[in-house]
């Protein structure tokens, strides 16, 4: 007989049951930890997507404001002060456009809206279109977060059910081991 078999045979029923319960407890703790991590991850991705949409929407509003100021500066009489104001206004439009491009990078539809507005110089039409696109992205993010949450909860339930089945199988095995000498 090997040393492992002799060691297992020397374990009492109570000791075997304690080890089995410890294993089950550890399995359930791991399942709970992984499930909670999945739920937190889903929530974090949702919040990141929301923040991204709101940042881009605010950037679009800043681009609109800079564009309106630039339009007003272009209409002023040609004086050294007016030229300086036009340069500053155009620089503000360029900076706001760069920021909007950077923030839109993760969404091709938003990139197209920003690029079209900057290429045509029509920043007035950008704000409503960009607002509508960001609202649509928030709805999609909410739907995705709901699906991620349902998937995480389903995974937790299945893993928990499997752990309970494993515990029942172990209890059945231990009871069978106890009954064998009595039979």
C-alpha positions as a Python dict, from the first residue, in 0.01 Angstrom:
ca = {
    (1, 'X'): (0, 0, 0),
    (2, 'X'): (129, 344, -85),
    (3, 'X'): (181, 612, 178),
    (4, 'X'): (-93, 828, 26),
    (5, 'X'): (-352, 551, 49),
    (6, 'X'): (-254, 479, 413),
    (7, 'X'): (-280, 852, 494),
    (8, 'X'): (-624, 875, 336),
    (9, 'X'): (-746, 565, 521),
    (10, 'X'): (-629, 713, 852),
    (11, 'X'): (-847, 1024, 802),
    (12, 'X'): (-1155, 1004, 1018),
    (13, 'X'): (-1498, 1083, 881),
    (14, 'X'): (-1507, 1410, 1077),
    (15, 'X'): (-1167, 1512, 944),
    (16, 'X'): (-1265, 1422, 587),
    (17, 'X'): (-1587, 1618, 623),
    (18, 'X'): (-1396, 1922, 756),
    (19, 'X'): (-1157, 1911, 463),
    (20, 'X'): (-1448, 1879, 220),
    (21, 'X'): (-1628, 2174, 378),
    (22, 'X'): (-1310, 2380, 368),
    (23, 'X'): (-1268, 2300, -1),
    (24, 'X'): (-1630, 2391, -69),
    (25, 'X'): (-1593, 2715, 123),
    (26, 'X'): (-1284, 2807, -75),
    (27, 'X'): (-1456, 2721, -404),
    (28, 'X'): (-1758, 2937, -316),
    (29, 'X'): (-1531, 3222, -204),
    (30, 'X'): (-1344, 3212, -535),
    (31, 'X'): (-1674, 3204, -728),
    (32, 'X'): (-1804, 3500, -529),
    (33, 'X'): (-1481, 3696, -578),
    (34, 'X'): (-1476, 3634, -953),
    (35, 'X'): (-1844, 3723, -980),
    (36, 'X'): (-1806, 4046, -787),
    (37, 'X'): (-1500, 4135, -994),
    (38, 'X'): (-1702, 4078, -1313),
    (39, 'X'): (-1983, 4301, -1184),
    (40, 'X'): (-1742, 4578, -1086),
    (41, 'X'): (-1570, 4549, -1424),
    (42, 'X'): (-1903, 4584, -1605),
    (43, 'X'): (-1988, 4890, -1397),
    (44, 'X'): (-1646, 5047, -1455),
    (45, 'X'): (-1668, 4999, -1833),
    (46, 'X'): (-2016, 5157, -1828),
    (47, 'X'): (-1894, 5459, -1631),
    (48, 'X'): (-1592, 5497, -1860),
    (49, 'X'): (-1819, 5496, -2165),
    (50, 'X'): (-2050, 5753, -2007),
    (51, 'X'): (-1759, 5979, -1916),
    (52, 'X'): (-1626, 5953, -2271),
    (53, 'X'): (-1959, 6058, -2422),
    (54, 'X'): (-2004, 6352, -2186),
    (55, 'X'): (-1646, 6472, -2244),
    (56, 'X'): (-1695, 6462, -2620),
    (57, 'X'): (-2031, 6637, -2593),
    (58, 'X'): (-1874, 6915, -2384),
    (59, 'X'): (-1585, 6936, -2630),
    (60, 'X'): (-1834, 6980, -2914),
    (61, 'X'): (-1995, 7266, -2723),
    (62, 'X'): (-1653, 7429, -2673),
    (63, 'X'): (-1582, 7390, -3045),
    (64, 'X'): (-1916, 7551, -3125),
    (65, 'X'): (-1842, 7843, -2892),
    (66, 'X'): (-1496, 7890, -3043),
    (67, 'X'): (-1646, 7874, -3393),
    (68, 'X'): (-1907, 8139, -3311),
    (69, 'X'): (-1638, 8368, -3168),
    (70, 'X'): (-1424, 8312, -3479),
    (71, 'X'): (-1720, 8398, -3706),
    (72, 'X'): (-1780, 8717, -3509),
    (73, 'X'): (-1409, 8806, -3524),
    (74, 'X'): (-1408, 8761, -3903),
    (75, 'X'): (-1685, 9020, -3937),
    (76, 'X'): (-1499, 9298, -3756),
    (77, 'X'): (-1322, 9576, -3950),
    (78, 'X'): (-963, 9504, -4047),
    (79, 'X'): (-748, 9660, -3774),
    (80, 'X'): (-436, 9531, -3600),
    (81, 'X'): (-644, 9450, -3291),
    (82, 'X'): (-908, 9272, -3500),
    (83, 'X'): (-640, 9067, -3679),
    (84, 'X'): (-498, 8964, -3343),
    (85, 'X'): (-847, 8870, -3222),
    (86, 'X'): (-905, 8665, -3540),
    (87, 'X'): (-576, 8481, -3489),
    (88, 'X'): (-668, 8405, -3129),
    (89, 'X'): (-1017, 8292, -3231),
    (90, 'X'): (-880, 8066, -3507),
    (91, 'X'): (-627, 7921, -3261),
    (92, 'X'): (-913, 7852, -3019),
    (93, 'X'): (-1108, 7675, -3296),
    (94, 'X'): (-800, 7471, -3386),
    (95, 'X'): (-740, 7375, -3021),
    (96, 'X'): (-1106, 7285, -2966),
    (97, 'X'): (-1102, 7086, -3291),
    (98, 'X'): (-791, 6895, -3183),
    (99, 'X'): (-952, 6817, -2849),
    (100, 'X'): (-1274, 6700, -3017),
    (101, 'X'): (-1073, 6479, -3255),
    (102, 'X'): (-882, 6327, -2964),
    (103, 'X'): (-1197, 6256, -2764),
    (104, 'X'): (-1384, 6117, -3066),
    (105, 'X'): (-1105, 5873, -3148),
    (106, 'X'): (-1286, 5574, -2992),
    (107, 'X'): (-1602, 5617, -3198),
    (108, 'X'): (-1578, 5623, -3580),
    (109, 'X'): (-1918, 5792, -3622),
    (110, 'X'): (-1816, 6075, -3389),
    (111, 'X'): (-1483, 6109, -3570),
    (112, 'X'): (-1669, 6150, -3900),
    (113, 'X'): (-1896, 6418, -3751),
    (114, 'X'): (-1604, 6616, -3608),
    (115, 'X'): (-1392, 6583, -3924),
    (116, 'X'): (-1680, 6689, -4148),
    (117, 'X'): (-1754, 6995, -3932),
    (118, 'X'): (-1388, 7097, -3924),
    (119, 'X'): (-1339, 7038, -4297),
    (120, 'X'): (-1643, 7243, -4396),
    (121, 'X'): (-1601, 7502, -4121),
    (122, 'X'): (-1963, 7444, -4023),
    (123, 'X'): (-1926, 7395, -3649),
    (124, 'X'): (-2282, 7515, -3586),
    (125, 'X'): (-2427, 7192, -3723),
    (126, 'X'): (-2180, 6982, -3523),
    (127, 'X'): (-2324, 7039, -3176),
    (128, 'X'): (-2674, 6895, -3238),
    (129, 'X'): (-2541, 6603, -3442),
    (130, 'X'): (-2270, 6528, -3186),
    (131, 'X'): (-2521, 6553, -2899),
    (132, 'X'): (-2750, 6305, -3072),
    (133, 'X'): (-2461, 6066, -3137),
    (134, 'X'): (-2346, 6081, -2774),
    (135, 'X'): (-2700, 6014, -2648),
    (136, 'X'): (-2709, 5706, -2873),
    (137, 'X'): (-2373, 5593, -2737),
    (138, 'X'): (-2501, 5630, -2379),
    (139, 'X'): (-2805, 5414, -2459),
    (140, 'X'): (-2576, 5152, -2616),
    (141, 'X'): (-2347, 5165, -2311),
    (142, 'X'): (-2643, 5115, -2077),
    (143, 'X'): (-2762, 4818, -2282),
    (144, 'X'): (-2413, 4668, -2288),
    (145, 'X'): (-2373, 4715, -1911),
    (146, 'X'): (-2706, 4539, -1855),
    (147, 'X'): (-2597, 4248, -2074),
    (148, 'X'): (-2258, 4228, -1899),
    (149, 'X'): (-2428, 4230, -1559),
    (150, 'X'): (-2673, 3956, -1659),
    (151, 'X'): (-2385, 3746, -1796),
    (152, 'X'): (-2186, 3787, -1473),
    (153, 'X'): (-2484, 3693, -1256),
    (154, 'X'): (-2560, 3391, -1475),
    (155, 'X'): (-2197, 3279, -1452),
    (156, 'X'): (-2207, 3315, -1073),
    (157, 'X'): (-2531, 3116, -1054),
    (158, 'X'): (-2400, 2835, -1275),
    (159, 'X'): (-2069, 2814, -1091),
    (160, 'X'): (-2247, 2821, -755),
    (161, 'X'): (-2482, 2547, -869),
    (162, 'X'): (-2189, 2335, -981),
    (163, 'X'): (-2019, 2391, -645),
    (164, 'X'): (-2334, 2280, -462),
    (165, 'X'): (-2357, 1971, -686),
    (166, 'X'): (-1994, 1896, -609),
    (167, 'X'): (-2069, 1927, -236),
    (168, 'X'): (-2363, 1689, -271),
    (169, 'X'): (-2149, 1441, -462),
    (170, 'X'): (-1884, 1463, -192),
    (171, 'X'): (-2139, 1411, 84),
    (172, 'X'): (-2279, 1112, -104),
    (173, 'X'): (-1929, 971, -141),
    (174, 'X'): (-1853, 1019, 229),
    (175, 'X'): (-2179, 857, 332),
    (176, 'X'): (-2102, 567, 98),
    (177, 'X'): (-1760, 529, 261),
    (178, 'X'): (-1926, 520, 603),
    (179, 'X'): (-2187, 266, 499),
    (180, 'X'): (-1942, 29, 336),
    (181, 'X'): (-1800, -108, 665),
    (182, 'X'): (-2151, -132, 813),
    (183, 'X'): (-2282, -335, 519),
}
